[in-house]
């Protein structure tokens, strides 16, 4: 069984476990196995068409599956798979945000 590292936002579905084991010959089969073991996890990882959501990254042994064979990426029992939510950036210091205040500053009404 491959080891799957679960990100904090999904751990409520894995009973708080940071790492779980799942079976499958490909990443897609591994996700199906996770869904059987932890119902609801697949919809957090994949969209309604079955593709990995844009804001979710999956790594097989530190390699992004998008640069391998995506959901068809082969998985061995000795592999470590990491599910990593993408992190969106915010405004940079000094950058103007709507309302005219620089990022990190507050305005007070008069």
Secondary structure, DSSP 4 states (H G I P E B T S, - for coil): -EEEEPPGGGTTTTTT-SEEEE--SBHHHHHHHHHHHSTTHHHHHB-TTSSBPTTEEEEETTEEGGGTTGGG-B--TT-EEEEEE-----PPTT-B-TTSPBTT------
